[in-house]
Amino acid sequence: MYHGSYESVFDATEIFFISVHMLFPTFVACAHVSMMTFLLAVNSYVLWTTFCAFFKTTI
């Protein structure tokens, strides 16, 4: 009886770890993509404002 319950707990833990291993790379990839998009947006905003200021001072 104890052996059976122990095995079911082990199976549940194994399933849990497999699902975590499946989901974690997806989460990391999504976080990476959103962070890169955010950095790209900030960089383009800074470049655009710098360009506008330079353009205004030139003209």
MIDOSE-1310 file (N, C-alpha, C; in nm, 2 decimals, decimal comma, always signed):
residues 59
myhg	+0,08/-0,12/+0,00/+0,00/+0,00/+0,00/+0,09/+0,13/+0,00; +0,18/+0,13/+0,09/+0,27/+0,25/+0,10/+0,35/+0,26/-0,03; +0,40/+0,15/-0,08/+0,48/+0,15/-0,20/+0,40/+0,21/-0,32; +0,27/+0,18/-0,33/+0,19/+0,23/-0,44/+0,17/+0,38/-0,43
syes	+0,14/+0,43/-0,31/+0,12/+0,57/-0,29/+0,25/+0,64/-0,31; +0,36/+0,59/-0,27/+0,49/+0,65/-0,30/+0,52/+0,66/-0,45; +0,49/+0,56/-0,52/+0,51/+0,56/-0,67/+0,42/+0,66/-0,73; +0,29/+0,68/-0,68/+0,20/+0,78/-0,74/+0,25/+0,92/-0,72
vfda	+0,31/+0,94/-0,59/+0,37/+1,07/-0,56/+0,49/+1,10/-0,65; +0,57/+0,99/-0,67/+0,69/+1,01/-0,76/+0,64/+1,04/-0,90; +0,54/+0,97/-0,95/+0,49/+1,00/-1,09/+0,44/+1,14/-1,10; +0,36/+1,19/-0,99/+0,31/+1,33/-1,00/+0,43/+1,43/-1,00
teif	+0,53/+1,40/-0,92/+0,65/+1,49/-0,91/+0,72/+1,49/-1,05; +0,73/+1,37/-1,11/+0,79/+1,36/-1,24/+0,72/+1,44/-1,35; +0,58/+1,43/-1,34/+0,50/+1,50/-1,44/+0,51/+1,65/-1,41; +0,52/+1,69/-1,29/+0,53/+1,83/-1,25/+0,66/+1,89/-1,31
fisv	+0,77/+1,81/-1,28/+0,90/+1,86/-1,33/+0,91/+1,86/-1,48; +0,85/+1,77/-1,55/+0,85/+1,77/-1,70/+0,77/+1,89/-1,75; +0,66/+1,92/-1,69/+0,58/+2,03/-1,73/+0,65/+2,16/-1,71; +0,73/+2,17/-1,59/+0,81/+2,29/-1,56/+0,92/+2,30/-1,67
hmlf	+0,98/+2,19/-1,70/+1,09/+2,20/-1,80/+1,04/+2,23/-1,94; +0,91/+2,20/-1,97/+0,85/+2,23/-2,09/+0,81/+2,38/-2,10; +0,76/+2,43/-1,98/+0,71/+2,57/-1,98/+0,82/+2,67/-1,96; +0,92/+2,63/-1,89/+1,02/+2,73/-1,85/+1,09/+2,80/-1,97
ptfv	+1,14/+2,72/-2,07/+1,20/+2,78/-2,19/+1,10/+2,88/-2,26; +0,98/+2,84/-2,27/+0,88/+2,93/-2,33/+0,87/+3,06/-2,26; +0,86/+3,05/-2,12/+0,86/+3,17/-2,04/+0,98/+3,26/-2,06; +1,10/+3,19/-2,06/+1,23/+3,26/-2,08/+1,23/+3,33/-2,21
acah	+1,18/+3,26/-2,32/+1,18/+3,32/-2,45/+1,09/+3,43/-2,46; +0,97/+3,42/-2,40/+0,88/+3,54/-2,40/+0,93/+3,66/-2,33; +0,99/+3,63/-2,21/+1,05/+3,74/-2,14/+1,17/+3,81/-2,21; +1,25/+3,72/-2,28/+1,36/+3,78/-2,36/+1,31/+3,86/-2,47
vsmm	+1,21/+3,81/-2,54/+1,15/+3,89/-2,66/+1,09/+4,02/-2,61; +1,02/+4,02/-2,50/+0,95/+4,14/-2,46/+1,06/+4,24/-2,41; +1,16/+4,19/-2,34/+1,27/+4,28/-2,30/+1,34/+4,34/-2,42; +1,37/+4,26/-2,52/+1,44/+4,31/-2,64/+1,35/+4,41/-2,71
tfll	+1,22/+4,39/-2,72/+1,13/+4,48/-2,78/+1,13/+4,61/-2,70; +1,13/+4,60/-2,57/+1,13/+4,72/-2,48/+1,26/+4,80/-2,50; +1,37/+4,73/-2,51/+1,50/+4,80/-2,53/+1,50/+4,87/-2,66; +1,45/+4,80/-2,76/+1,45/+4,85/-2,90/+1,36/+4,98/-2,91
avns	+1,25/+4,97/-2,84/+1,16/+5,09/-2,84/+1,23/+5,21/-2,77; +1,29/+5,18/-2,66/+1,36/+5,29/-2,58/+1,47/+5,34/-2,67; +1,55/+5,26/-2,73/+1,66/+5,30/-2,81/+1,61/+5,39/-2,93; +1,51/+5,34/-3,00/+1,46/+5,42/-3,11/+1,40/+5,55/-3,07
yvlw	+1,33/+5,55/-2,95/+1,28/+5,68/-2,90/+1,40/+5,78/-2,87; +1,50/+5,73/-2,81/+1,62/+5,81/-2,78/+1,68/+5,86/-2,91; +1,70/+5,77/-3,00/+1,76/+5,81/-3,13/+1,67/+5,91/-3,20; +1,54/+5,89/-3,20/+1,45/+5,98/-3,27/+1,45/+6,12/-3,20
ttfc	+1,45/+6,13/-3,07/+1,45/+6,26/-3,00/+1,58/+6,33/-3,02; +1,69/+6,25/-3,02/+1,83/+6,31/-3,05/+1,83/+6,36/-3,19; +1,78/+6,29/-3,29/+1,78/+6,33/-3,42/+1,70/+6,45/-3,44; +1,58/+6,46/-3,38/+1,49/+6,58/-3,39/+1,56/+6,70/-3,33
affk	+1,62/+6,69/-3,22/+1,69/+6,80/-3,15/+1,81/+6,84/-3,24; +1,88/+6,75/-3,30/+1,99/+6,78/-3,39/+1,94/+6,85/-3,51; +1,83/+6,80/-3,56/+1,77/+6,86/-3,69/+1,73/+7,00/-3,66; +1,66/+7,03/-3,54/+1,61/+7,16/-3,51/+1,73/+7,26/-3,49
tti	+1,83/+7,21/-3,42/+1,95/+7,30/-3,40/+2,02/+7,33/-3,53; +2,02/+7,23/-3,62/+2,09/+7,25/-3,75/+2,02/+7,35/-3,83; +1,88/+7,34/-3,84/+1,80/+7,44/-3,91/+1,77/+7,56/-3,83
